[in-house]
Each structure stands twice: as structure tokens, then as C-alpha cells.
């Protein structure tokens, strides 16, 4: 999480003055350049000076843009869709991507309902005919929505609002959503069904899902053929959810009675298979286009970005777990502990890492441990990948086949209120260490290789594994003294008298390789390693 210091945000698309004031009031410097997002080359030249980038849909954040964004920590999209951001590339570079999923939910849902009415009563066609001087009252025979079955595909924020409005219209609402629980369905007053059932039963189908590999062409030619004859289809979500050519054929055959689309595969949609059909209503991606929604998402993205850059709070991030403003101060020392413990074990590990297991004991188990696990993974990987951070680390670990496990033990630890324990499984052997945060907020190591120690972290430290035999401390101190290496703190631990022992020593500067070799030559020493934090 970023430290307290003034940050700079670039606004490269249109954003309200009220949103700009939010940045300034939170102590964030903001440059408002609403035309910059349309000029990719200019954006690439300028982006390197900023910690945050606030955008709408005009700015395209490509891998080339991200490669030039050396300081960038967060991208805020004023709106729900992040199609114009390469989220995978941003994640790989450790950039948090936020959206504002709630700011335009009501507006988009209302537009879907309006399109449903326009479709049922042929309002656009009747308007055009009447204003052209033709009084064709008998031509525009509509259908009632009352008592019809509304099929909602995707019952998240927007879909749930549309479902609620449908219930208010006395429609029977059925919903297909793999993530919709039975309890949530009951609370919404909808019947949860499978997609096949929805296709067969719905008089009106409205789409409210993101565009992914699984949802692309969810209404394919085959799916459209299985719909109830005379169905009407509304899409105010994303272009590409419906096979547009197949839908045109279904409209021509009468299988589909009408379609209302606000989004298209290619936008701006200057030409489209649906255009010109008498039973089609089209609008130019107006779902979020109300004054209220535009202001809401602008204010929301400014609040979210400022909260992250100033306080470390994370909300509505596409690629990182949420951290509330209340959580951030409590998490910060445990984030530091987790990352330093992970870094310690990573610096000791030379063989390929196969797994990282993080165990939380006591009060820390009740915290937002996903963020702590991300910090631990970051620490383990950083000795091998210096540019890794908390955002990119989990994805990089998955790419390398490293299994991440998280275990919570809320019962507590016998000695400490909270303990974070990290085990790194490598191809040669596992390595483990545990630590805690004292009341002063400073992280400490309390256990290495199951041997109790008590050591604060320092920039330069020596880790020594040795036999617990007389003479070691004297010889060790003599080697350091003769080399002019000053000892700051000296922590010792042993498993039993005469058994394995560990020394974890803070020194005032880097220790030369020749001195490490002299320490390794002490008879009692099994291994010595210089580590840095």
C-alpha cells in the first residue's frame, strides 16, 4: 500500500469539476487533460509522471501505455466496463484497476426497462410514423408486459434492479446466473433457472453479464433456435453477448419478435446486421448516459483513487482484494510483516519454489488475509523478480505453477495475540518462519525453522544456522570485529542444548563475501546467509 505522500493523477477523459475537487481536497495533485486519451502517442509521452490515471471509455490503456507508466499505481475507470484497459498487462505491472460498478447501475437498469417498453409498444417506429404525417393507429399493435415472463441473464447489481422493476410491472421474473444463490434469489423474488429453461420460457430476455470467453455469443444461433417463439431480446450490457447475424436471421424468420440493443460488437456502430429491421430498436450506448450517473461515477472514481493513493484503501478493484479505509491502518504493519517474512524465506531459497503456505493464528486470522497473502507471495518472489508487487505477485505465482494455500486458526497462539507463519516449499526442502506485530506496530520474527527467536527486522542482517556448542559466539564475534562489521542486535535461538541453533543478527551495513566465507569456516556453522530488507 502506498506511503503517505502527495501523488499525481492524470485525468485523460471528461470528468466533472466536482470530481476534480475530490482529488484536490484529499491532497492529490490532478492534471485535467480530457483530450489526451484520444491521442495514444501523447498519452505514452506523458503517463510516466503520474501515480494514477482516471479514465472513461475514450482512453485505451494498452501494454505500450503501461510500459511507459513507470510510476503508475492505479487506474480508475469511471464506469463499469474495463474493456478499454488491458487488465492482464496492468496486473503484470502491479497496477490496480478499479471501476465504479454501482454508480450507473440504476441508470443502466432504467434504460433496459425503457428499451423493453419501446420494444413492446413499438414506440420509436410509431413516433417516426406519426411525425411523418401518417396516422397508422392500426399498424402498431403492441403487447402488454403484465403477466409476461421476464428472463434475466445475469442477476448482479444491474440485473437485480431490472428484476425488481419487472416484478413491479407484475411480470414473472426468472433468472439465470451461476453465482446467484438460492437465498439471494428468494430475497429478490425471482425464480432461479438454468439457461435452457430461461430460453424456453421467457417472453422477454434481458442481458446483464460482462463479456468474457464464457459469455461471448451466449445467445448464439443455436441458443436463439431454442427460445420461445416470439421472444423479445434486450441487450444493454455488452456487445458480443449476442450473435448479431444470427439474431437478424431469427428476426427475419419470426422466431424472435423484436430486439432492442444499446450495445454492439463494433462501436461506434455505423453499420450493423440489425440496422434497418422494422422490429429493432437501437440506441448509441446510452445505458449510463444520464446526468446523475455521469456525476456519480466521476465522484466515485475520484473517491476510490484518492482513498487508495492517500490511505491505501482499495475498493472495486478488478485485480486485487478490497481493503477498507478502516482496515488499512490495522493491516499495514501485518502487510510489512508478511512481505518481510516472505522475503527472508525467498532469500534463503535457491531451488525452484513449488508452493507457498501462509497460516494465520489468533486475531490476525480475522483480518483481510487475502491482502496479507499477496504481500507474503510478493516477498517470496521478489529475490527472483525484483519488480513484482502485491498486485502482480499472485498472478505471477500462478503462471509459474506455484500453489498458494491460506490457513486460518482463530484459536490463537500460546504466546502471541497474532502470528503469521509462512512455509515455502521448494524442490530441495521446505523453509518456514513466523512473526508477529507488537503493540509498537513493528514486525518481528519469532520463529525460524521451528526454533524460537526474537528479532526485529533491519536493512542488513545475517542468518546463521549452527551447532549449539561452546565457542561459536566468540569466534563469530571475532570474525565480524576483525572485519570492522558492527553488530546492531544479536538474536539467538536453539531447539535444545547441544542441538541445532540459529543466530539472526542485524549489522550496520553490507557484509563482504570474504567475511561470509570466514563465518562459514567456523566449525560450528552449517550455513550463513546475508539477507536484506
N, C-alpha and C positions, 0 to 999 in steps of 0.2 A: 504494500500500500504506500502511496506517495507520501513523502515527508511534508511538513508544514513549510511552504514557501510559495511565493507568487508564481502562478502558472499562466501560460498564454494560450488562448483559444482562438482559432480561426473559424469564422462563420462564412462558408463559401456559397450558401444559398440564401434565399429570402427568409428572414426571421424577424419577428416583431421587435420594436423598440423596448417593449416590456420585458422580453426575454433577454435582451442585451443588458438591461438594468440588473437582472438577476445575477448575471456573471459579475458585473462591477460591484454590486453590493456584497457579494461573497468574497471580494478581494481577488478576483480572477481578471487579468487583462484580456480584453476581447477586441479583435480586429474584424470589422464587418465589411466583407467584400463579396456581396451577393452574386456577382457575375463571374467570380473566379472559378467556380465549379464547372462552368461550361467550357473552360479552356484547360485541357489536361496538362499541356506543357507548362503553362504558367503556374498551375497548381503544384506540379512537381518541383518547380524552382522555388516556390515559397514555403512549402509544407514543412521543411526541415527546421523551421524556427519555432514550431508550436508543439504544445503538450496535448492539446485537444482539437478535434475537428468536429464542428456542428454542421450537419447537412440535412437537406430534404431529399428529393429524388433526382435533381439535376446533376449533382456531383457523383462521379463514378470513382470509387476507391478501388483501384486496381493494384496488382502486385507491384507495378512500377511506381505508382504513387506511394505505396507503403515502403518500398525500398528507399525512397528519398526522405521518408519521415523519421529521421533519426531520434527525435525526442518524443514522438507521439506515444501517448499512453492510453488515450480513449477516443473513440469515435461515437458521436451521439446522433442517431437518426431521428429527426422529428417526424414520427410516423411509425407504422407497424412493420412495413416491409423493408427488408435489408437486401433486396435483390441487387442493388447498386453497390454493395460492399462485398469484396472477396473476404468472407468471414474466415475461411481456412487460412488464407495468407496473413490476415490480421492476427489470428491466433498464433500462427507460427512465429510471428514477430513480437508476440507478447502484448498486443494491443487489445484492450477491452472494447467490445462493440455493444452499444446499448441501443434499444429502441424505446418507443413510447406506446405500448400496446393498448393502454386504456384511454389515452387522450382523444382518440377519434372513434371509439367503439360505438357510442350511441349514434353519432352521425352516420357511420357506415351502415349500421343496422337499419336506421330510418330510411336510408337510400334504398336498401334492399326491399324494404316493405313498400316504399313508393313505387319501385320498379314492378313489384308484384301486382299492385293495383293498376298501374299503367298497362300492364300486360293483360290483366283480366278484363279491363273495360276499354282497351284499345284507345286510350286517351290521346297519345301523340298523333295517331292516324286520324282520329275524329277531329282533333284540333286543326290539323293541316287541311282537312277537307272543308271544315266549316269556314275557316278564314279564306279559303279559296272561293267562297261563294256558293258552295254546294251544300244543300241541306239533306244529308244522307242518313236520316234517322234510322231507317230500317237496315242499313248496311252494317252498322256497328252493334252487333248483338253480343253482349259480353256474358260473363259468368260470375256468379256470386262466390265469394271466398268463404263465407259462413258454411260450416259443416264439411268443408273440403279437408283433405289430409295434406298437411304441410310436411314435407320431408327435409329435415335439416342435416346436411352433411358437414360435420364439424360443429361441436357444441361447446366451443370455448367462450371467450369474452363476447365476441360479436354474435356468434351463433346462438348463445344463450339469450341474448337480448331479442333477437329475431324470434326465437321460440316463444318468449314471453309475450311479444306483440301478437304473434299468431294465436296464442291462447286467448288473448284479449279480444281477438276478432272471432272467437268461438270456432276456431279451426281445431282439428285433431292433429296434434303435433307428434311426429315420430322422429327419432334422431339416430344417426349412425356416427359413432365416434369411438374408436378403440380405447380411448383414455377416459371415457365417461363412465364413472362408477354407477352402480345400481342406486346407491343412496343419493348421489347427485341428480340422477335422472328423476327420482321421486320428488326431490326438492324443487326441481324445475317444472315438474308437472308434465314431463314428456315420457314417451314410451321408447326405451332403448331397443334398437333392432339392428340386425346385420344389413349390410349394403344391399344384398339381394332382395331382402324383404322391403326395404325402402323403395327400391326401383319399381317393384311390382305394385306397391300400394299408394304411392304419393301422387296426388293431383298436381302439386307444385313442388319442385325440388329447388332448394336454395343452397348454394355452396359457400362454406366459411372455413376453409382449410388453407394452410400455406402450400406453396408449390414446392414439392420435393420429388425425388425419384419415385416414391410410392404413390404420390397423389397425381402426378402428371397423367393427363388423359384418364382421370378416374371415371369420367363419362366418355368412354371410348365408343366406337361403333357397336361393339358387342354389348356394352352396358346400355346404350341407348335402345338397342333392339329389345332389351328385357324390361324397359319401362312400361308403365301403364299407358295404353293408347290414349292420346290426347293430353299428355302431361305438358306442363309449362315449366321452363327452366330459367332460373335467375342466377347470374354469376356476378357478384360484386366483390369477389375475393382476389383472385389472381388469374391472369391469362394463362392458358395452358392446362387448366383443370379439365377442359372440355375439348374434344377433337372437333375443331370448328368445321372442317369439311364434312365430317360425318354428321354433325348436327344439322348442317344445311340440307343434306340428303334426307334426314329424318323429318325436317320441316316440310320439304317438298313432298314426301310420301304421306304426310299427315300423322305419322307416328307421334311426333311432337307438335302440339298445337301452337306453341309460341315460345319465344325466348327473349329475355331481357338481359343485356350484357353491358357492364360498365368497364370491363377489363378484357384485354385481347392478347393473343400470343405476341404480336408485334405492335409496339406502341412508339410513337403516335400511329394510330391505325388509320392510314389514309386509304387503304383498300383491304377488304376482308370478305371471306366467303358468305358471311351473314348479311352483309350490307345489301339493301335493296329488296329483301324479302318482306312481303306485306305483314307478316306476323312477328316481326322482330323489332324490338325497341333497343336503341343503343345510346349510351352517353359516354363522354370522353374522360373516363376515370375520375368521376366526381364523388366517389364514396366518402372521402374525407373533406370534401370541399364545402365547408360551412365556416363562417367567421368564428364561431365558437370552437370548432375542432382545430382550426389552424392556430388559434391563440393557445388553446390547451396544450397541444403537442409541443409548441415552441417553448412555453413556460416549463413544461415537464422536462424536456431535454436539457434546458439550461439548469434547472434544479438538480437533475441527476448528475450531470457532468461536474457541476460545481461541488456537489457533495463528495464526489469521488476525488477530485483534484485537491480539495482542501482538507477533507476529513478521512478519506479512504473508504467512505460508504459506497456500496455498489448495489444498484437496483436495476432491474430489467435488462441485465446483461445477457447477450446471446451465448457467450462463451466463457462465463465464469459464474460461480455461485454468488447469490446475493449476500451482502453484508450491510446491515442497517447502521444508521448513524450512532445508535446506542451501543451496538456490538463493537464497532471499530476500535474504540479506545481499549476495551477489555481484550479484544483479540490481538492487538498489535504486539504486546510482549510475547504471546504464545506463537504468533507468526514468526517472530525473530527466533524464539527457541527452536521451533520446528525446522526452520531453514538452517540454523547453525548446527543442530544435531545431524541433520541430513548431510550438510557439507562436511562435517567431521568424518562421517562414515564413508562418504564418497571419496574423500581424500585418502582414506585407508584402503580403498578397493581398487585393485588393478585388473582383476578378471572381469569379464562381461557380467553386467547386472541382469538377473532374471526376474527379480521380484522385490517389491518394497512393501513392508507391512508396518502400519502405524497403529499403535494401541494407545487409547486414551483412558486414563484411570482417574476417577474422582470427579471433581467439579468440572474439569475441562471437557469431560465426555458429554456434558450438557450444552456445550458451546457449538458454534457453527464449524464443525470439524472439517467440512469439505475444504474450506479455505486453508486450514492448517495442514491438511494432507497435501494440498497443492504446494504449499511452502516447503514441506518436507521433501517432496519429489524434486522440487527446484534445487534444493540444497544438494541432494544426492547427484543430480545430473550436472550441476554447474562445473565441477572439476574437469568434466569431459567436454561440456558445451557451455562456454563462458557467457553466451548471450541469452541463455534460457531464463525465463522468469515464471512467476506464478500462473500466468495465463497460458503460456505455451507449454509448460512442463508436462501436464497430464497428457496432452495430445502427442507430444514427442515420445513420452514413455510408451504409449500405446503403439506408436509407429515402430518402436524398437522391440515390441513383444514383451515389455516389462509388465508384469502383473502387479496391480496396486490393490492392496487389501487395507480395510479400515475396520478396527475393532474398538468397541466401547465397553468399558467396565465402570459403571457408575457407582459401584460399591465403595470405591476409593482405594487409596494406598495406605499401608500401615503407618507410614511416616509423614507423607506429604499430602496436602489438600488436593493437588493436581499433579499428575505425571504424564508426560508424553514419552512413549517408548518407540523407537524406530529400529526395525531389523531389515538389513539389506542382504538379500540372498544373491550371491554371486556364484559363478561356476566353480570357484575353488572352495568357498566356505561362506557361512553366514556371519555377519557382523552386527552387533547391536549396541545401543547406548540409550540412556534415558535421562530426562532432565525435568526441571520444574521452574516455575517463576515464583520468586519470593515476594514478600509484600512491598519491597522497594521497586518492583517492576522489572528487575534484572534477571535474565535467564541464567540458569546454572546447570552444569552436568552433575547428576547424582549417581550415575551408574554406567560403567563401561564393561562389556563382556561379563555381565552379572556380578561385577565387583563394585562395591560401594565406594564412591569418591565424592568429593565436594569441591567443585572448581567453577569459578566464573570464566566466561569466555574473554579472550584477549586477542588483539590483532595477530600476534605471533606466539605460537605455542609449540611445545614439544610433547609428543606422545611416546612414552617408553613402556614396553612390556618386558618384565624381568622376573628372575627368580628372587623370592624373598629371602635373601641371605645377607649376612653382615658384610659391610664394606661397600655395598653398591652406592649408597648415598654419598659417602665420602669421595669415592672415585668419580662419580658423576659430577659432583660439585667442583672438583678439582679441574676436570676437563673444561667445564664452562668457564671457570675463573681464569684459567691459563689462556683461554681464547678471548678473554675480555667480554664474554656474554653475560650480561647482568640478569639475574633472576628476579622477576616481579612477584610471582606467587608459586607455591610448590604444593601440589595436592597428591597424596599417596593413598593407595588402597590395596588390599590383598584379600585373596579368597580364604586363606588360612595361614598359620605360621609355617614358614618354610615352603609355601606353595607359590602359585602364580601371583604376581603383583603388577600394579600399574602406577606409573607416575605421569601426571598431567601438569605440565609446567609452563607458566607464562613467562616469556622473556621480552626484553625491550626492543628487539629488532630481529631481522632475519638471521638464521644460523647458517654459516657456510657449510658446504658439503664436506669439507675436510674435518670439521668439528663433529658432524653427524657420524662420519666414519670412525672417529676416535671414540665416540659414545658406543657405537655398535661393537667396538673391540673390547669393551668392558666384559669380563667373563659372565657376569650375571644377566647381561642384556640379551633378550631374544629378538627384539625389534625396536627400532627408533624411527620416528617419522616426524618431520616438521609440518605443521598444519597452520593455515592462515584463515582468519575470519574478517 
